[in-house]
Amino acid sequence: MEDDDAFIDSIRLLHEDDKDDENRDRITYGSLVLTVAPREGKANILMADQFFSPGLLLAEHIERGIISVKGQTMIELGAGCAVPSLLASTLAEPPALVVITDYPDEAILSNLTESVERNHGAISPGCDVRSLGYDWGTDVSPLLNLSPASAGYNIVLLSDLLHFDASHTDLLTSLVSLLRKSPTARTYVAAGRYTSPTVCANFLESAERSGLVWLEGEEESEWLGTLPVSGSGLNKENLGLRKTMCRWWTGKWSEDVLRSLAPS
């Protein structure tokens, strides 16, 4: 209960500046125009009706090339308004395939589909963008079948999902099934500091038992992206503040896992 209260208080803090902003449900990032799902039903319960800092952090890292996406296949779970994955699709050197997923709820998926359609003209040539519903822990075959040779994805994004600790097992099941068994495959996980360090550690330790190893990213207090970002009360100072309220990790397969897959 205390963690939930801290979570809600953090959301209120970050949205104080936009309470009277008619664009509080819409942001622009570069050429993208993104919206959140309506504040009702599952969208409200699953927080798909907010712009969260971890998604902005991952998008900024993609913009700066800290997360390299050129020619890669990538998938985002629990994407919400899909800031990082859609931003990746607009780069001059985009991924080959971007698959954006969220919980199969009509309001959530309608907003996601509309965002993809609205920004279709901004997607770079050669980048295939798909959006569909997916409930963590269920059959990943429909998602794997979209990847080359059904072998999984070079990049898996998890943005602000660790707070849902009761779903860690299902989330991890999906992650390890979708991340391509390759030395270059990476998962990027970002969480708000309103998510308990213990909750984050529990997920990371469970993932290590499944064969992943982690490197925590450095904290930065300044927004270093160059594309314009606006709406929802966002400005350079606010974006920098949001970054300080995040932690992020890069995960890859352990040497033991990779050795077990090598031909004998």
N, C-alpha and C positions, 0 to 999 in steps of 0.2 A: 504494500500500500504506500509506503514512504517513497519507493522508487517511482510509482505511478504519479504521486503528487509532484515530485521533482520534475518528472517528464512534462507534465501539464504546465507547471510554473515556467519551465524553460521556453515552451512554445509561446506562452503569453509574453514573456520578456522579449522574444525575438520579433513579435508581431505588434508591439506597442506603437512603433512608428507608422504602421500601415492601417491602423484601425479606422481611420477616416479616408483611406485611399480607395478610390473607386476601382483601382487596378490591383487590389490586394489578392485576387484570385488568378492573376495573370502576370507572367514575367516575360521579358524578352532577353535572350542571350544571343548576341550576334544577330544572325538573321532569323533565329527561332522565335516563335511566339507560342508560349506554353501555358496551359491552364491546369487547375486542380479539379478533381471530381467534386460534385455537389456535396455539401455537408449533410449527408443523410445516410441511413442504413449502414451497410458494410463499409462504405467509403469513410464514414466517420469513425467506426470501430477500428478499422485497419489503418487509419491516419492517411488515407489517400487524398484527403481534402486539405493538405498542407504542403508548402514548399519547405523541405528540410535541408539543413546545412550540409550534412554528409553528401547529398547528391550534388550540391553546388561545388563542394570541395573536389569530388571526383571529376566533375566536368572541367573545373579549372586545371586539374592535373592532366586531363586529356588534351585540353587546349594547348598547354605548355609542352606536351610531349613527354612528361614524366611517366605517363601511361602511354606506351606506344601502341597505336592501333592500326597502322598502315597495313592493308592487305589481310588483316586478321579476321577470324570469325569470332563474334562476341555475342553474349546473351546477358540480359539483366533480369534478375528475379525480383518480384515485388517492386516493380519499377515506378509506381505512382505516375507522375507526369514525365518521367524518363529523361530528365535533364542530361545526365552524362551520356547515355546511349544515343539519344538524338543529336546531341552536340557532336559526337564522334562521326555521325553520318554526314555532317556538313563540312568536314575538313577537306582541305585540298588533296590530302592523301588519306582517304577514309578506309574503314574496314571493308572487306569484301561482303560481309554479311553481318547484319545487326538484327538480333531477335529480342523483342521487348515483351516481357510477360508480367502479368499481375493476376491477382485473385479473380476467378471467373464470376464476377458480379456485373450485372448489366450497366450500372452507373459508372463503375470503375473502368470497364472495358470500353464503354462508349466514349468516355473522355480520352482514353488512350488512343483509340482509333481516330478520333477527331484531330488529336494533336499530330498524328502521323500524316493524315490527309492535309491538314492545314499547312504543314511545313514541307509538303512533297517537293515543291519547287526549290527548296534550299538543300535537298539531299544531293550529294555529289554523284556524278556519273560513275557507274561501276559499283555502287553500294546498294545492295539489296536489303531493304528494311521490312521486317515482318512484325506484327503484333498479334498476340493471342493470349487467351486465358490459361492459367496454370496454377494448380493448388499444390504447394510444396509437399513432397513425400509421395505423390502419386506417380503413376507411370510416366517416365520421361521419354518414351518412344516417339511420341509426336514431335517433341523438341529435337531429339537426336536425329530424326529423319530429315530435318532441315539442314543439318550440318553435313559437310562433305564426307562421303562414305559412312555416314551415320556414326562418326568416330568421336563426336563431342566438339567442344569449343575451345579455341585458344585462350579466350578471356571470358571469365564469369564475373559479373559485377553484383555485389551485395551492398546496397546503400541504405543504412539506417534500419536494418532488419533484426539486429541482435537483441533489441529491446523485447522482442516477442520470445522470451526465453522458454515458454511452454512449447514452442514450435521448433526449438533448436534441432531436435532429432530429425524431423521432417526436412528442415532446411538443409541440414548437412547431408542427408541422403540424396537430395537433389543435386547439391553442389558436387559431391564426389562422382555422381553418375554423369554429370554434364561436362566436367572439366576434362579436356582431352588428355590422355595419358602420354604426355610428351614433355621433354625437359624444358621446353620453352613456354608451355602453358602456364597461365597465371590467373589467380583470382584476386580481386581487389575488394577489400571489405572496409567500409567506413561506418563509424558509429558516433552519435552525439555523446558528449560527456554527461548528459542526463541519464545515459544508460550505465548502470552500475559497473564498475571495473570488475567485480566478481562475475557478473553475468557475461561480460565480454570474455574474461579469462576462461570461463567454463566452456564457451563455444570453441575458442581457439584450442584448448586442451583436447576437447572431443575430436576436433578436426585433426590434430596431431596423431591421435590414436588411429585415425583413418588413413594416415600416410601423408598428411600435408605438413609443411614446415613454414614458419612465418617470420617476416621481418616487419617490425613496426616502423612506420614513416615518421619523419621529423615534423615537429610542430612549426608552423609559420604563422606570424601574426599580421602579415600584409597580403592583400589580394594582389596577385601578380599576373592575372590574366589581362589580355589587352583588348578583347572583344567587349563591346558595351553591354552592360547588364542593367536592367531597370525594371520597375514595377514591384509590387508587394513591399514597398518601403526600402528597397535595396539601393545602396550607394556604396562608394569605395570603402568608407569607414565601416559600414554595416557588414559588408562582405568580409572584410578582414576580421571583424569580431566573430562572425559565424565560423570562420576557419579555426579560430582558437578554441571553439567549443566542440571540436571534432578530434577523434583519433582515427587512424587508418593503418591498414596492414596489407602487405603483399604476401600471397601464399603460393607455393609451388609444390610439386610432388617431391617426396624425399628420394634420396639415392636408393634406399632399399626398395621402394615401389618401382622405380625405373629399372633397377637390376632384375627384379622379378619378372618384368615384361620383356627383357632382352632375350633374343633367340639363344638357346643353349648350344 
